[in-house]
Amino acid sequence: MRFIYTKTFTKIFSIFVILAVFVVLDAKGYLGLFKDGFFRVYGFTTNKVTLATNSVKEVFQTFFTIRHLVSDNATLNQKIDALSFDNARLRSAEDENSALRKALSFKQQSQPNLVPVEVLTLDATGFTQTIIIDKGQNYSISLNQPVVAAPGLLVGKVTKLYPASAEVTLITDPSIVVNAEVVDSAARGLIRGEHGLGLTLDLVTQNDLIKSGDQVITSGLSNDFPRGLLIGQVAALRSNSTDLFQKAYISPAADLRNIRFIFVVQ
């Protein structure tokens, strides 16, 4: 009986009475408005918390996705750089093999004695119109011997000799004069270099027909160059009917800024 008068009993009894009152009120329908408001507030709060949580999760997911993409992109860039380097080496080797194949083929088909040489120095800017080759007096190379690229494209001639090397002056140098002939019309003239800017065909009579696209070869009228070496083709005419002779711009057949394997004609 003493338990009835304790504080613990009083608290438990009070809670029981309150719950009983809520049960009765709920059964009578008096708590409907309160329950509706509670659930509305609870649902609204729950939705807002869920949205905020999802937004935070999306932010972190986006952050980690970006980090992953950055890492993958760096890896791919490294692979691209490596592949580009490998591709450059393969293309260089392919170009070298192609040049050697053409050179060997030209050597086999040509009648003159050809000495294969390799270019040691080359001014790719075109400032100087000379190159150094890897053979000289020790290989019976002589001054003024023609130098060609496969298949028979005129490059220049030997102008200086050393025991194990030689200097070749390109046809684009003004000091080199070549007796030339236009293939289609047999018109003849002189080819002279223009300081690396190209070639000029001069002293062609007005009676001869020359036009853009015509091929120009060595005529063989001088002892410096044998007949039939391809010099280039007519790029444009640079004279008119009132001039005493016709002149034309000639585009060299050989790529004089990117030559490596060539031949000295003996």
C-alpha positions as CSV (number, residue, x, y, z in Angstrom):
1,M,0.0,0.0,0.0
2,R,2.9,2.3,0.5
3,F,3.7,2.1,-3.2
4,I,0.4,3.9,-4.0
5,Y,1.7,7.0,-2.1
6,T,5.1,7.1,-3.7
7,K,6.1,9.7,-6.4
8,T,6.8,6.9,-8.9
9,F,3.3,5.6,-8.7
10,T,1.9,9.1,-9.0
11,K,3.9,9.7,-12.2
12,I,2.9,6.4,-13.8
13,F,-0.7,6.9,-12.9
14,S,-0.7,10.4,-14.3
15,I,0.8,9.2,-17.6
16,F,-1.8,6.4,-17.7
17,V,-4.6,8.9,-17.2
18,I,-3.3,11.2,-19.9
19,L,-3.0,8.3,-22.4
20,A,-6.5,7.2,-21.5
21,V,-7.8,10.7,-22.1
22,F,-6.1,10.8,-25.5
23,V,-7.6,7.4,-26.4
24,V,-11.0,8.5,-25.5
25,L,-10.7,11.9,-27.3
26,D,-9.3,10.1,-30.4
27,A,-12.2,7.6,-30.3
28,K,-14.7,10.5,-30.1
29,G,-12.9,12.2,-33.1
30,Y,-11.8,15.2,-31.2
31,L,-8.1,14.7,-32.1
32,G,-8.5,14.6,-35.9
33,L,-7.5,18.2,-36.5
34,F,-4.5,17.9,-34.2
35,K,-3.4,14.7,-35.8
36,D,-3.8,16.2,-39.3
37,G,-1.7,19.2,-38.4
38,F,1.0,17.1,-36.8
39,F,1.3,14.8,-39.7
40,R,1.4,17.7,-42.1
41,V,4.2,19.4,-40.1
42,Y,6.0,16.1,-39.7
43,G,5.7,15.3,-43.4
44,F,6.9,18.7,-44.5
45,T,9.9,18.6,-42.2
46,T,10.7,15.1,-43.3
47,N,10.6,16.0,-47.0
48,K,12.8,19.1,-46.5
49,V,15.3,17.0,-44.5
50,T,15.3,14.3,-47.2
51,L,15.8,16.9,-50.0
52,A,18.7,18.6,-48.1
53,T,20.3,15.2,-47.5
54,N,19.9,14.2,-51.1
55,S,21.4,17.5,-52.3
56,V,24.4,17.1,-50.0
57,K,24.8,13.5,-51.3
58,E,24.7,14.7,-54.9
59,V,27.3,17.4,-54.2
60,F,29.7,14.9,-52.8
61,Q,28.9,12.4,-55.6
62,T,29.6,15.1,-58.2
63,F,32.8,16.1,-56.4
64,F,34.1,12.5,-56.4
65,T,33.0,12.0,-60.0
66,I,35.0,15.1,-61.1
67,R,38.0,13.9,-59.2
68,H,37.7,10.5,-60.9
69,L,37.3,12.1,-64.3
70,V,40.3,14.4,-63.8
71,S,42.4,11.4,-62.9
72,D,41.2,9.4,-65.9
73,N,41.8,12.4,-68.1
74,A,45.4,12.8,-66.9
75,T,46.0,9.1,-67.5
76,L,44.5,9.3,-71.1
77,N,46.6,12.4,-71.8
78,Q,49.7,10.5,-70.8
79,K,48.7,7.6,-73.1
80,I,48.0,10.1,-76.0
81,D,51.4,11.7,-75.5
82,A,53.1,8.3,-75.5
83,L,51.2,7.2,-78.6
84,S,52.0,10.4,-80.4
85,F,55.7,9.9,-79.7
86,D,55.5,6.3,-80.9
87,N,53.6,7.4,-84.0
88,A,56.2,10.1,-84.8
89,R,59.0,7.5,-84.4
90,L,57.2,5.0,-86.6
91,R,56.5,7.7,-89.3
92,S,60.1,8.8,-89.2
93,A,61.2,5.2,-89.7
94,E,58.7,4.7,-92.4
95,D,59.8,7.8,-94.3
96,E,63.4,6.7,-93.9
97,N,62.7,3.2,-95.3
98,S,60.7,4.7,-98.2
99,A,63.5,7.1,-99.0
100,L,66.0,4.2,-99.0
101,R,63.8,2.0,-101.1
102,K,63.4,4.8,-103.7
103,A,67.1,5.5,-103.6
104,L,68.0,1.8,-104.2
105,S,65.4,1.5,-106.9
106,F,66.7,4.6,-108.7
107,K,70.3,3.3,-108.4
108,Q,69.4,0.0,-110.0
109,Q,67.5,1.6,-112.9
110,S,69.9,4.4,-113.8
111,Q,72.7,3.9,-116.4
112,P,75.2,6.4,-114.9
113,N,77.4,5.4,-112.0
114,L,75.7,6.7,-108.9
115,V,77.3,7.1,-105.5
116,P,74.7,7.0,-102.7
117,V,75.4,9.7,-100.0
118,E,73.7,11.0,-96.9
119,V,73.1,14.6,-96.1
120,L,75.0,15.6,-93.0
121,T,74.0,19.3,-92.7
122,L,71.0,21.0,-94.2
123,D,69.6,24.5,-93.6
124,A,65.9,23.9,-93.4
125,T,65.3,27.7,-93.4
126,G,66.7,28.1,-96.9
127,F,69.1,30.9,-95.7
128,T,72.0,29.1,-97.2
129,Q,71.8,27.1,-100.5
130,T,74.5,24.5,-99.7
131,I,74.5,21.1,-98.0
132,I,77.3,18.8,-96.7
133,I,77.3,15.1,-97.8
134,D,79.1,12.3,-96.1
135,K,81.5,11.3,-98.9
136,G,84.3,13.1,-100.6
137,Q,87.6,12.5,-102.3
138,N,88.0,9.2,-100.7
139,Y,85.1,7.9,-102.7
140,S,86.3,9.3,-106.1
141,I,83.9,12.3,-106.0
142,S,84.9,15.2,-108.1
143,L,84.1,18.9,-108.4
144,N,81.0,19.9,-110.5
145,Q,79.5,16.4,-110.5
146,P,75.7,16.5,-110.5
147,V,73.8,15.5,-107.4
148,V,70.3,14.0,-107.7
149,A,67.5,12.6,-105.6
150,A,65.5,9.6,-106.6
151,P,64.0,9.2,-109.1
152,G,66.3,11.5,-111.1
153,L,65.4,14.8,-109.6
154,L,68.1,17.4,-109.9
155,V,69.4,18.7,-106.6
156,G,72.6,20.6,-107.4
157,K,76.3,19.9,-108.0
158,V,79.5,19.4,-106.0
159,T,81.3,22.7,-105.4
160,K,83.8,21.9,-102.6
161,L,85.7,18.7,-101.8
162,Y,87.1,17.3,-98.6
163,P,88.6,13.9,-97.9
164,A,85.5,12.4,-96.3
165,S,82.8,14.9,-97.2
166,A,81.8,17.4,-99.8
167,E,79.8,20.6,-100.2
168,V,76.9,20.6,-102.6
169,T,75.4,23.9,-103.9
170,L,71.7,23.6,-104.6
171,I,70.1,24.6,-107.9
172,T,68.2,27.4,-106.1
173,D,71.5,29.2,-105.6
174,P,72.1,32.0,-108.2
175,S,75.6,30.8,-108.9
176,I,74.2,27.5,-110.5
177,V,73.1,27.8,-114.1
178,V,71.5,24.9,-115.8
179,N,70.8,24.4,-119.5
180,A,67.2,23.3,-119.6
181,E,64.5,22.1,-122.0
182,V,60.7,22.2,-121.7
183,V,59.4,18.6,-122.3
184,D,56.2,19.4,-124.3
185,S,57.5,22.0,-126.6
186,A,61.3,21.4,-126.6
187,A,61.8,25.1,-125.8
188,R,65.2,25.7,-124.4
189,G,66.6,28.2,-121.9
190,L,68.6,28.7,-118.8
191,I,67.6,27.8,-115.3
192,R,69.0,30.0,-112.5
193,G,68.3,30.0,-108.7
194,E,66.7,32.9,-106.8
195,H,68.4,32.7,-103.4
196,G,66.2,29.8,-102.2
197,L,62.9,31.3,-103.4
198,G,62.7,29.1,-106.4
199,L,64.0,28.9,-110.0
200,T,63.7,31.1,-113.0
201,L,63.7,29.9,-116.6
202,D,65.1,32.6,-118.9
203,L,66.2,33.2,-122.4
204,V,63.4,31.3,-124.0
205,T,62.5,32.7,-127.5
206,Q,59.1,34.2,-128.1
207,N,58.5,31.6,-130.8
208,D,58.5,28.7,-128.3
209,L,55.4,27.7,-126.4
210,I,55.6,27.3,-122.6
211,K,52.7,27.1,-120.2
212,S,52.0,26.4,-116.6
213,G,52.4,22.8,-115.6
214,D,55.0,22.0,-118.3
215,Q,57.9,19.8,-117.0
216,V,61.4,21.1,-117.4
217,I,64.5,18.8,-117.7
218,T,68.2,19.2,-118.2
219,S,69.0,19.6,-121.9
220,G,72.5,18.1,-121.7
221,L,74.0,21.0,-123.7
222,S,76.7,21.6,-121.0
223,N,79.1,19.2,-119.4
224,D,77.8,19.9,-115.9
225,F,74.5,18.1,-116.1
226,P,73.5,15.0,-118.3
227,R,70.3,15.2,-120.3
228,G,67.0,14.1,-118.9
229,L,67.3,15.0,-115.2
230,L,64.0,16.5,-114.0
231,I,64.4,20.1,-112.7
232,G,60.8,21.0,-112.0
233,Q,57.7,22.4,-113.7
234,V,56.5,25.7,-114.9
235,A,54.6,27.5,-112.1
236,A,53.8,30.8,-113.8
237,L,54.9,33.0,-116.7
238,R,56.7,36.2,-115.8
239,S,57.0,37.9,-119.2
240,N,54.8,39.4,-121.9
241,S,54.8,39.5,-125.7
242,T,56.8,42.7,-125.8
243,D,59.8,41.2,-124.1
244,L,62.7,39.9,-126.1
245,F,62.7,36.5,-124.3
246,Q,60.2,34.6,-122.3
247,K,60.7,34.1,-118.5
248,A,58.9,31.7,-116.2
249,Y,58.9,30.7,-112.5
250,I,59.9,27.0,-112.0
251,S,58.9,25.0,-109.0
252,P,61.7,22.5,-108.1
253,A,60.8,18.9,-108.4
254,A,63.0,17.9,-105.5
255,D,62.0,18.9,-101.9
256,L,65.3,20.7,-101.3
257,R,64.5,21.4,-97.6
258,N,63.8,17.8,-96.7
259,I,66.4,15.8,-98.5
260,R,68.5,13.1,-96.8
261,F,69.5,10.3,-99.1
262,I,70.8,11.5,-102.5
263,F,73.3,10.4,-105.2
264,V,76.3,11.9,-106.8
265,V,76.4,11.2,-110.6
266,Q,79.8,10.1,-111.8
